[in-house]
Amino acid sequence: MKTFDIVTVGHFAIDQIVTSGFSYKQMLGGPPAYVSLAAGKLGARVGVISVIGEDFPEAYINFLQKNNIDLFGVGMVDNDVTTSFVLEYYNGKRILWLDNLGPKILLEDLPNDFSAKNIHVAPIAGEIAPEVVRELRERTDILSLDPQGFLREFSVNGRTSLKNMLSPSVLEQIDVYKSSSEEIRAVTGLRSLEMAMKKIREFGVKTVVVTMGTGGAAVLFDDTFRKVPAYMSKTIVDPTGAGDTFAGAFLAEYVKGKDAVWCACVGSAMASFKVETVGPYSLPEKEAVYERAQLLLAKCMHTKTHNEL
């Protein structure tokens, strides 16, 4: 039986990125790539359950395997495509377009012969059904969720926007919740970040994490609310995948039993390296990440960011 620290479930993607800095780049994308690469850099044993189409480049597969990501649960569907997005960045804002939608991840796509300390559910286009989440709940001690793919709706031309979560009951299965501030407000309908995080906790979620870009991150655990600053990178080259990179680093520390604030500092540190380079290809080794994380932790200890709810 294969054993892992973290198994990510969701679609790989083929990302087509357009910015004012460079006209066009096509690259590997999707939460399984960014989460696994970030966690793997911190020593986690990582695997992926996903479905891809015939158009998924062999070079991406070679890169993932070279970085010790086990593709034991990745299936290729003949005569189908991989989920693909066009990401346009202008003046600090992103417009997301769905270009191709790959096949759904079904119960029969879940391998039986594995165990994982943490399974991370990370859809990007509604590809994971609630019954798959319920089955995954039975497979791990820590089930985490990034709900972004449950919150997206697509116009006829593929433009992506946020909607309310279709199946809030999914939250009842979750131990660790991670999303952006915009997404948690879409899930809960609450504008106050603290109140929205507390609402997620009411479903039985143990740890709630919200990322806020340059505003840092917030963590709610054991009825304690903490804010973690962002590490301010000198140059932001490509923010694609920063949230998933944060999640991978956070979870790599979380499965070791580390304090949630430290986990968020490591997540923020890893994300700061991500935005400094294009794509998922140049994440640093753990020593550099921990150095930045220690600086963030020191800031946490010297500022009044602790509130009892």
Protein Blocks (a to p, Z undefined) as FASTA:
>chain_A
ZZdfbdceddddddddddfkbmbdcddedjklmmmmmmmmnopacdddddddfklcfklm
mmmmmnopafklbccdehiacdddddddeehiacdddfbdcddddfklpcfbbcdfbacd
ddfeopacfklmmmmmmmpfbdcddfklmmpccdfkopacddddfblmlmmmpfbdcddf
klmmmmnopablklmmmmmmmnopabdcddehjnopaddeehiacdddddddfbdfblgh
klmmmmmmmmmmmmnopafklmmmmmmmmmmmmmmpgcjklcccfklmmmmmmmmmmmmm
mpcfbccZZ
